Amino acid sequence: MQNNIRSSDQVVVYFSSKMGSMVRMVENGVEVVSKRRRKNRGP
């Protein structure tokens, strides 16, 4: 039981870190797109 719990915790940490990095990449992409759109819309 203890081993299974430890492994599951490691998996959760691994996925949470992966998701966090993916979220950062998406946020950066959104920022770039929003900046490009602002430039196009600008006078």
N, CA, C and O atoms as a Maestro MAE file, in Angstrom:
{
 s_m_m2io_version
 :::
 2.0.0
}

f_m_ct {
 s_m_title
 :::
 protein
 m_atom[172] {
  # First column is atom index #
  i_m_mmod_type
  r_m_x_coord
  r_m_y_coord
  r_m_z_coord
  i_m_residue_number
  s_m_chain_name
  s_m_pdb_residue_name
  s_m_pdb_atom_name
  i_m_atomic_number
  :::
  1 25 0.850 -1.211 0.000 1 A "MET " " N  " 7
  2 3 0.000 0.000 0.000 1 A "MET " " CA " 6
  3 2 0.877 1.249 0.000 1 A "MET " " C  " 6
  4 15 0.676 2.157 -0.807 1 A "MET " " O  " 8
  5 25 1.851 1.291 0.911 2 A "GLN " " N  " 7
  6 3 2.697 2.489 1.006 2 A "GLN " " CA " 6
  7 2 3.417 2.742 -0.314 2 A "GLN " " C  " 6
  8 15 3.491 3.879 -0.777 2 A "GLN " " O  " 8
  9 25 3.951 1.669 -0.923 3 A "ASN " " N  " 7
  10 3 4.663 1.850 -2.191 3 A "ASN " " CA " 6
  11 2 3.718 2.416 -3.252 3 A "ASN " " C  " 6
  12 15 4.090 3.323 -3.996 3 A "ASN " " O  " 8
  13 25 2.498 1.882 -3.321 4 A "ASN " " N  " 7
  14 3 1.544 2.370 -4.324 4 A "ASN " " CA " 6
  15 2 1.235 3.851 -4.088 4 A "ASN " " C  " 6
  16 15 1.159 4.631 -5.037 4 A "ASN " " O  " 8
  17 25 1.058 4.228 -2.833 5 A "ILE " " N  " 7
  18 3 0.746 5.628 -2.529 5 A "ILE " " CA " 6
  19 2 1.923 6.509 -2.967 5 A "ILE " " C  " 6
  20 15 1.721 7.561 -3.574 5 A "ILE " " O  " 8
  21 25 3.117 6.087 -2.667 6 A "ARG " " N  " 7
  22 3 4.290 6.897 -3.040 6 A "ARG " " CA " 6
  23 2 4.362 7.062 -4.552 6 A "ARG " " C  " 6
  24 15 4.576 8.166 -5.054 6 A "ARG " " O  " 8
  25 25 4.183 5.959 -5.275 7 A "SER " " N  " 7
  26 3 4.269 6.029 -6.737 7 A "SER " " CA " 6
  27 2 3.169 6.945 -7.269 7 A "SER " " C  " 6
  28 15 3.410 7.741 -8.177 7 A "SER " " O  " 8
  29 25 1.965 6.837 -6.711 8 A "SER " " N  " 7
  30 3 0.860 7.688 -7.190 8 A "SER " " CA " 6
  31 2 1.193 9.145 -6.918 8 A "SER " " C  " 6
  32 15 0.921 10.004 -7.758 8 A "SER " " O  " 8
  33 25 1.776 9.444 -5.763 9 A "ASP " " N  " 7
  34 3 2.150 10.832 -5.462 9 A "ASP " " CA " 6
  35 2 3.166 11.320 -6.494 9 A "ASP " " C  " 6
  36 15 3.061 12.448 -6.976 9 A "ASP " " O  " 8
  37 25 4.140 10.491 -6.834 10 A "GLN " " N  " 7
  38 3 5.151 10.895 -7.817 10 A "GLN " " CA " 6
  39 2 4.487 11.178 -9.153 10 A "GLN " " C  " 6
  40 15 4.842 12.144 -9.829 10 A "GLN " " O  " 8
  41 25 3.523 10.343 -9.544 11 A "VAL " " N  " 7
  42 3 2.831 10.535 -10.833 11 A "VAL " " CA " 6
  43 2 2.085 11.862 -10.802 11 A "VAL " " C  " 6
  44 15 2.117 12.620 -11.771 11 A "VAL " " O  " 8
  45 25 1.409 12.144 -9.682 12 A "VAL " " N  " 7
  46 3 0.650 13.401 -9.572 12 A "VAL " " CA " 6
  47 2 1.598 14.582 -9.695 12 A "VAL " " C  " 6
  48 15 1.305 15.542 -10.408 12 A "VAL " " O  " 8
  49 25 2.730 14.521 -9.007 13 A "VAL " " N  " 7
  50 3 3.696 15.625 -9.073 13 A "VAL " " CA " 6
  51 2 4.219 15.769 -10.496 13 A "VAL " " C  " 6
  52 15 4.360 16.882 -11.001 13 A "VAL " " O  " 8
  53 25 4.508 14.628 -11.146 14 A "TYR " " N  " 7
  54 3 5.029 14.667 -12.515 14 A "TYR " " CA " 6
  55 2 4.018 15.323 -13.455 14 A "TYR " " C  " 6
  56 15 4.369 16.204 -14.240 14 A "TYR " " O  " 8
  57 25 2.766 14.886 -13.367 15 A "PHE " " N  " 7
  58 3 1.745 15.439 -14.266 15 A "PHE " " CA " 6
  59 2 1.473 16.898 -13.937 15 A "PHE " " C  " 6
  60 15 1.301 17.716 -14.841 15 A "PHE " " O  " 8
  61 25 1.432 17.230 -12.653 16 A "SER " " N  " 7
  62 3 1.154 18.624 -12.266 16 A "SER " " CA " 6
  63 2 2.260 19.530 -12.814 16 A "SER " " C  " 6
  64 15 1.976 20.623 -13.306 16 A "SER " " O  " 8
  65 25 3.503 19.089 -12.733 17 A "SER " " N  " 7
  66 3 4.608 19.905 -13.254 17 A "SER " " CA " 6
  67 2 4.488 20.014 -14.771 17 A "SER " " C  " 6
  68 15 4.708 21.086 -15.334 17 A "SER " " O  " 8
  69 25 4.139 18.910 -15.437 18 A "LYS " " N  " 7
  70 3 3.988 18.947 -16.901 18 A "LYS " " CA " 6
  71 2 2.867 19.907 -17.277 18 A "LYS " " C  " 6
  72 15 3.023 20.732 -18.177 18 A "LYS " " O  " 8
  73 25 1.737 19.795 -16.583 19 A "MET " " N  " 7
  74 3 0.604 20.680 -16.888 19 A "MET " " CA " 6
  75 2 1.008 22.127 -16.654 19 A "MET " " C  " 6
  76 15 0.666 23.000 -17.452 19 A "MET " " O  " 8
  77 25 1.731 22.394 -15.571 20 A "GLY " " N  " 7
  78 3 2.153 23.761 -15.278 20 A "GLY " " CA " 6
  79 2 3.006 24.312 -16.415 20 A "GLY " " C  " 6
  80 15 2.816 25.456 -16.828 20 A "GLY " " O  " 8
  81 25 3.940 23.519 -16.926 21 A "SER " " N  " 7
  82 3 4.794 23.997 -18.024 21 A "SER " " CA " 6
  83 2 3.946 24.235 -19.273 21 A "SER " " C  " 6
  84 15 4.154 25.211 -19.994 21 A "SER " " O  " 8
  85 25 2.986 23.334 -19.526 22 A "MET " " N  " 7
  86 3 2.136 23.500 -20.719 22 A "MET " " CA " 6
  87 2 1.303 24.771 -20.580 22 A "MET " " C  " 6
  88 15 1.146 25.523 -21.543 22 A "MET " " O  " 8
  89 25 0.770 25.011 -19.379 23 A "VAL " " N  " 7
  90 3 -0.042 26.217 -19.157 23 A "VAL " " CA " 6
  91 2 0.812 27.452 -19.417 23 A "VAL " " C  " 6
  92 15 0.347 28.415 -20.027 23 A "VAL " " O  " 8
  93 25 2.063 27.424 -18.955 24 A "ARG " " N  " 7
  94 3 2.949 28.577 -19.185 24 A "ARG " " CA " 6
  95 2 3.146 28.792 -20.681 24 A "ARG " " C  " 6
  96 15 3.084 29.925 -21.160 24 A "ARG " " O  " 8
  97 25 3.384 27.709 -21.422 25 A "MET " " N  " 7
  98 3 3.592 27.837 -22.868 25 A "MET " " CA " 6
  99 2 2.340 28.424 -23.512 25 A "MET " " C  " 6
  100 15 2.440 29.305 -24.365 25 A "MET " " O  " 8
  101 25 1.166 27.947 -23.113 26 A "VAL " " N  " 7
  102 3 -0.089 28.456 -23.692 26 A "VAL " " CA " 6
  103 2 -0.239 29.932 -23.359 26 A "VAL " " C  " 6
  104 15 -0.599 30.732 -24.222 26 A "VAL " " O  " 8
  105 25 0.036 30.298 -22.103 27 A "GLU " " N  " 7
  106 3 -0.096 31.707 -21.712 27 A "GLU " " CA " 6
  107 2 0.860 32.568 -22.535 27 A "GLU " " C  " 6
  108 15 0.479 33.644 -22.995 27 A "GLU " " O  " 8
  109 25 2.088 32.110 -22.721 28 A "ASN " " N  " 7
  110 3 3.051 32.874 -23.528 28 A "ASN " " CA " 6
  111 2 2.523 33.016 -24.957 28 A "ASN " " C  " 6
  112 15 2.596 34.098 -25.539 28 A "ASN " " O  " 8
  113 25 1.996 31.936 -25.521 29 A "GLY " " N  " 7
  114 3 1.465 31.995 -26.883 29 A "GLY " " CA " 6
  115 2 0.315 32.990 -26.964 29 A "GLY " " C  " 6
  116 15 0.229 33.765 -27.917 29 A "GLY " " O  " 8
  117 25 -0.566 32.973 -25.973 30 A "VAL " " N  " 7
  118 3 -1.704 33.911 -25.977 30 A "VAL " " CA " 6
  119 2 -1.182 35.338 -25.923 30 A "VAL " " C  " 6
  120 15 -1.697 36.213 -26.618 30 A "VAL " " O  " 8
  121 25 -0.164 35.580 -25.104 31 A "GLU " " N  " 7
  122 3 0.389 36.933 -25.007 31 A "GLU " " CA " 6
  123 2 0.944 37.371 -26.365 31 A "GLU " " C  " 6
  124 15 0.710 38.502 -26.790 31 A "GLU " " O  " 8
  125 25 1.665 36.501 -27.039 32 A "VAL " " N  " 7
  126 3 2.240 36.845 -28.348 32 A "VAL " " CA " 6
  127 2 1.122 37.143 -29.342 32 A "VAL " " C  " 6
  128 15 1.184 38.131 -30.074 32 A "VAL " " O  " 8
  129 25 0.102 36.291 -29.367 33 A "VAL " " N  " 7
  130 3 -1.005 36.497 -30.317 33 A "VAL " " CA " 6
  131 2 -1.713 37.810 -30.002 33 A "VAL " " C  " 6
  132 15 -2.027 38.579 -30.910 33 A "VAL " " O  " 8
  133 25 -1.966 38.070 -28.721 34 A "SER " " N  " 7
  134 3 -2.678 39.304 -28.356 34 A "SER " " CA " 6
  135 2 -1.841 40.517 -28.780 34 A "SER " " C  " 6
  136 15 -2.389 41.505 -29.268 34 A "SER " " O  " 8
  137 25 -0.529 40.448 -28.599 35 A "LYS " " N  " 7
  138 3 0.340 41.572 -28.999 35 A "LYS " " CA " 6
  139 2 0.257 41.769 -30.512 35 A "LYS " " C  " 6
  140 15 0.150 42.903 -30.980 35 A "LYS " " O  " 8
  141 25 0.305 40.693 -31.272 36 A "ARG " " N  " 7
  142 3 0.235 40.807 -32.734 36 A "ARG " " CA " 6
  143 2 -1.107 41.430 -33.128 36 A "ARG " " C  " 6
  144 15 -1.157 42.315 -33.983 36 A "ARG " " O  " 8
  145 25 -2.181 40.972 -32.508 37 A "ARG " " N  " 7
  146 3 -3.502 41.509 -32.858 37 A "ARG " " CA " 6
  147 2 -3.562 42.995 -32.521 37 A "ARG " " C  " 6
  148 15 -4.109 43.785 -33.291 37 A "ARG " " O  " 8
  149 25 -3.010 43.375 -31.388 38 A "ARG " " N  " 7
  150 3 -3.025 44.790 -30.996 38 A "ARG " " CA " 6
  151 2 -2.280 45.618 -32.040 38 A "ARG " " C  " 6
  152 15 -2.742 46.693 -32.424 38 A "ARG " " O  " 8
  153 25 -1.132 45.124 -32.500 39 A "LYS " " N  " 7
  154 3 -0.355 45.867 -33.504 39 A "LYS " " CA " 6
  155 2 -1.188 46.023 -34.783 39 A "LYS " " C  " 6
  156 15 -1.228 47.099 -35.379 39 A "LYS " " O  " 8
  157 25 -1.851 44.938 -35.195 40 A "ASN " " N  " 7
  158 3 -2.652 45.010 -36.429 40 A "ASN " " CA " 6
  159 2 -3.813 45.990 -36.249 40 A "ASN " " C  " 6
  160 15 -4.121 46.761 -37.157 40 A "ASN " " O  " 8
  161 25 -4.458 45.961 -35.075 41 A "ARG " " N  " 7
  162 3 -5.606 46.834 -34.848 41 A "ARG " " CA " 6
  163 2 -5.165 48.278 -34.649 41 A "ARG " " C  " 6
  164 15 -5.927 49.208 -34.915 41 A "ARG " " O  " 8
  165 25 -3.927 48.466 -34.178 42 A "GLY " " N  " 7
  166 3 -3.462 49.820 -33.870 42 A "GLY " " CA " 6
  167 2 -3.524 50.733 -35.084 42 A "GLY " " C  " 6
  168 15 -3.595 50.255 -36.216 42 A "GLY " " O  " 8
  169 25 -3.497 52.039 -34.859 43 A "PRO " " N  " 7
  170 3 -3.570 53.017 -35.960 43 A "PRO " " CA " 6
  171 2 -2.346 52.965 -36.861 43 A "PRO " " C  " 6
  172 15 -2.258 53.722 -37.828 43 A "PRO " " O  " 8
  :::
 }
 m_bond[171] {
  # First column is bond index #
  i_m_from
  i_m_to
  i_m_order
  :::
  1 1 2 1
  2 2 3 1
  3 3 4 2
  4 3 5 1
  5 5 6 1
  6 6 7 1
  7 7 8 2
  8 7 9 1
  9 9 10 1
  10 10 11 1
  11 11 12 2
  12 11 13 1
  13 13 14 1
  14 14 15 1
  15 15 16 2
  16 15 17 1
  17 17 18 1
  18 18 19 1
  19 19 20 2
  20 19 21 1
  21 21 22 1
  22 22 23 1
  23 23 24 2
  24 23 25 1
  25 25 26 1
  26 26 27 1
  27 27 28 2
  28 27 29 1
  29 29 30 1
  30 30 31 1
  31 31 32 2
  32 31 33 1
  33 33 34 1
  34 34 35 1
  35 35 36 2
  36 35 37 1
  37 37 38 1
  38 38 39 1
  39 39 40 2
  40 39 41 1
  41 41 42 1
  42 42 43 1
  43 43 44 2
  44 43 45 1
  45 45 46 1
  46 46 47 1
  47 47 48 2
  48 47 49 1
  49 49 50 1
  50 50 51 1
  51 51 52 2
  52 51 53 1
  53 53 54 1
  54 54 55 1
  55 55 56 2
  56 55 57 1
  57 57 58 1
  58 58 59 1
  59 59 60 2
  60 59 61 1
  61 61 62 1
  62 62 63 1
  63 63 64 2
  64 63 65 1
  65 65 66 1
  66 66 67 1
  67 67 68 2
  68 67 69 1
  69 69 70 1
  70 70 71 1
  71 71 72 2
  72 71 73 1
  73 73 74 1
  74 74 75 1
  75 75 76 2
  76 75 77 1
  77 77 78 1
  78 78 79 1
  79 79 80 2
  80 79 81 1
  81 81 82 1
  82 82 83 1
  83 83 84 2
  84 83 85 1
  85 85 86 1
  86 86 87 1
  87 87 88 2
  88 87 89 1
  89 89 90 1
  90 90 91 1
  91 91 92 2
  92 91 93 1
  93 93 94 1
  94 94 95 1
  95 95 96 2
  96 95 97 1
  97 97 98 1
  98 98 99 1
  99 99 100 2
  100 99 101 1
  101 101 102 1
  102 102 103 1
  103 103 104 2
  104 103 105 1
  105 105 106 1
  106 106 107 1
  107 107 108 2
  108 107 109 1
  109 109 110 1
  110 110 111 1
  111 111 112 2
  112 111 113 1
  113 113 114 1
  114 114 115 1
  115 115 116 2
  116 115 117 1
  117 117 118 1
  118 118 119 1
  119 119 120 2
  120 119 121 1
  121 121 122 1
  122 122 123 1
  123 123 124 2
  124 123 125 1
  125 125 126 1
  126 126 127 1
  127 127 128 2
  128 127 129 1
  129 129 130 1
  130 130 131 1
  131 131 132 2
  132 131 133 1
  133 133 134 1
  134 134 135 1
  135 135 136 2
  136 135 137 1
  137 137 138 1
  138 138 139 1
  139 139 140 2
  140 139 141 1
  141 141 142 1
  142 142 143 1
  143 143 144 2
  144 143 145 1
  145 145 146 1
  146 146 147 1
  147 147 148 2
  148 147 149 1
  149 149 150 1
  150 150 151 1
  151 151 152 2
  152 151 153 1
  153 153 154 1
  154 154 155 1
  155 155 156 2
  156 155 157 1
  157 157 158 1
  158 158 159 1
  159 159 160 2
  160 159 161 1
  161 161 162 1
  162 162 163 1
  163 163 164 2
  164 163 165 1
  165 165 166 1
  166 166 167 1
  167 167 168 2
  168 167 169 1
  169 169 170 1
  170 170 171 1
  171 171 172 2
  :::
 }
}
